[in-house]
Amino acid sequence: MTLDCFVNIVYKTNVIHKVESSPRGRRRQARTEQILATAMRILAEDGLNSLTIHRLAEELDYTVGALYRYFPSKDAILAEIEQTVVTDLGRLIGRAMGHIIIKVKERDLAPSVAALVPLLALAALYRQQPRLWPERYWLVSQNLANPRRLTSDAAEARVTAALMPILDAAADLFEAAARAGALAPGDAGQRTMIFWSVLHGATQLQKLDRLRPGYFELPALVRDAAQTTLCGFGASAARVASAATVAEELIAPLLTTRKRRETR
């Protein structure tokens, strides 16, 4: 198991999210982030059609002309939000999973169990998105579910460039698990997309969970979906159960720390 894939995520997301060094640059960056945060709130509260340049300018107490100095169009704002969300997610996953892999190496675990822990920790992290980052999660969900192209090809290419290191790192985990005998041999890229689809589809049921309380327990459903998928890839149920216990134990402090930072 290697840290290289997750170090790569952090490096690439830090390059994408370059911090301005001059006072003027920092002021512009702060205003840009304020614009994006306000736009994200409008999207989460009222939907895509409610986000217009005029409404955004009104919410920020800007003139429309002043807003156009930062973004030439609504599409440009959407593209920047998408890239920011994916970049932030990549940075979070890279740091968290790097920590998990180090902690797993410190434990006396069978290789076939140890190789499953990062995958289940990744699932646990994804499971918490709707609770910890609802606006960001909403935006990603809407973009994935909407077959209509929301931004230009160039903008979508930038978002894809930010997303690919995350998917590549997950594929590396599946390859490592197969090499350790935790999973049957198989296409790591295809397994990554299946795993992501299962996790995302299960978390989408939060509305049903809210409208029909007690019908099912959403966190348990997402957790079981991840474990069942790994069993479908050839993992034994006993190894998955052992790895899941370790994964939940290791990821819990990271989620608690993250939540405290978000609420400050």
Disulfide bonds with the S-S distance in Angstrom:
none
